[in-house]
Amino acid sequence: MRITRIRIISQAFFFGLFVFFVLVTEFSHLKGWPVSLFLEVDPLVGFANAIAAHEVYKGLLWGVALFVPTLLLGRLFCNWICPFGTTHHFLGWLFGRREAARRIESNRYRRLYSVKYILLIVFLLGAAMGTLQIGLLDPICLLHRSFTVSVLPALDLAWPGLASESSERIYQFAWFVAFLFLFLTAMNAILPRFFCRSLCPLGAFLGALSGPALWRIHRDVKKCVDCDLCLRHCEGACDPHTHLRKAECFVCFNCIEDCPHDALSFRFLPDRRGEVAAPDLSGRRAVLAGIAGLALYPAMRAAGKSTKDYSAKIIRPPGSVEEGEFLRRCIKCEQCMKVCPTNVLQPTLLEAGLDGLWTPVMNMRAGYCDVNCVLCGQVCPTGAIQRITLEERQGIGEFQGKPVKVGTAFFDRGRCLPWAMDTPCVVCQEVCPTTPKAIYTREVKTINRYGQEVTLQQPYLDPAVCIGCGICEHECPVNDERAVRVSAVGETRSKARSLLLK
């Protein structure tokens, strides 16, 4: 069997495995599947997270395993395992240029392909300063986010129940995520593997590690006739016909099988004079990228109050760490949103500032936080949302009286039916899930405008009992602005956000 066929089988297997993990990231299908495996073996996620959080989250240690094949064979991950790389490869084959001459020209190396190294430096130095933005373009994070927020909901709208157990999952700003995903994939019709060659920070990271690879493509100059046919299907645009660019080579082996003169082979420690081991990045551009990375932190934090006096609407999932630490850990993969059974978790745009772009927040109009669910912490790969037990979440057992609070509900009496409109309503009190109920009522008798005596149950809130789950806001029958709304004030993850003075 030709090695390219083995590679195609590998690509199909890992892409299918990725899709399977995405599909089973559901409330009723999770069942212990390692749905975050691709994120955990992503070495760039682990490395950047360790730099930003100043500790290594144990689940991300799997990424170290990918160093071994990279140091031995080069960027094997990009064209054998990466599901986003497989997506680009397939679309490039399906819609790419057909004429051999044009394909050869499209697969020559360009200076544009060095942009990914600049982005890598910017992201890593930004992480060192305390702002973790690697998830914006990391291929595994980007593909997870695209599937969760746009691809699967779109499939469910077309074929209800096809991609999830609920066909009503709607995410704010899904159009933005969909546009970026469609743009990056559509670019394959113009320039093959555009994202992988030009923008992928993980590819740049692995390319930088590929310098000392022991096995690599070797060109026999005595057999080579400079026909350039090895460029017809070159995935990495790594110039195998001249001096091989090791940092760009995807180890796809297409060039070896395309060469009609057997001038190319994959050898152990071939002559280094026939290769370019280092990435194509000048010292000046590297320094400029470093300055941009150092400026990323103050620029992000100045763009929005995301760590101090942040908006009361920024309500994080139960188990989330303190806001500053949360932003240093969250990679915007949206795994928590996919597993959430009520659709309450939504991606932000600018609500939490640029630093918090695509991070999860609760939107109580979209859903509510089920007090019997802690799945978001189970699937978070970086510890931004900690794993907690139901006992800890509900404040029972050894945690008696200390439930996890994500915020506090407040009444707007000017919009409340019993308070402002002499209309009976006890919905918020009925749906409140705490024991004792955080929302209670007091019976009053009043005379309405027509002179009729009306008995009302006016709601009150006990902030010491409220956990901010938002079911009262979600079920409130008042349209437009609800009469009861949840604020992040009072969340247990931050003492600075305490509501009650004790």
Secondary structure as UniProt FT lines:
FT   HELIX           3..23
FT   TURN            27..29
FT   TURN            31..32
FT   TURN            35..36
FT   HELIX           37..40
FT   HELIX           43..53
FT   HELIX           58..66
FT   HELIX           67..73
FT   HELIX           76..80
FT   HELIX           83..95
FT   HELIX           100..106
FT   HELIX           111..114
FT   HELIX           115..129
FT   HELIX           134..136
FT   HELIX           139..146
FT   HELIX           147..151
FT   HELIX           152..158
FT   TURN            160..161
FT   TURN            172..173
FT   HELIX           174..186
FT   HELIX           187..189
FT   TURN            192..193
FT   HELIX           195..199
FT   HELIX           201..209
FT   TURN            210..212
FT   STRAND          215..219
FT   TURN            221..223
FT   HELIX           229..231
FT   TURN            232..233
FT   TURN            240..241
FT   STRAND          244..245
FT   TURN            246..248
FT   HELIX           254..258
FT   TURN            260..261
FT   STRAND          264..268
FT   HELIX           272..274
FT   STRAND          275..276
FT   HELIX           283..302
FT   TURN            312..313
FT   TURN            318..319
FT   HELIX           323..329
FT   HELIX           335..339
FT   STRAND          345..347
FT   TURN            351..352
FT   HELIX           354..356
FT   TURN            357..358
FT   STRAND          360..362
FT   TURN            364..366
FT   TURN            371..372
FT   HELIX           375..379
FT   HELIX           390..394
FT   HELIX           397..399
FT   TURN            400..401
FT   STRAND          408..411
FT   TURN            413..415
FT   HELIX           417..420
FT   HELIX           427..431
FT   STRAND          439..447
FT   TURN            449..450
FT   STRAND          453..461
FT   TURN            463..465
FT   HELIX           471..475
FT   STRAND          484..487
FT   TURN            489..490
FT   TURN            492..493
FT   HELIX           495..497
//
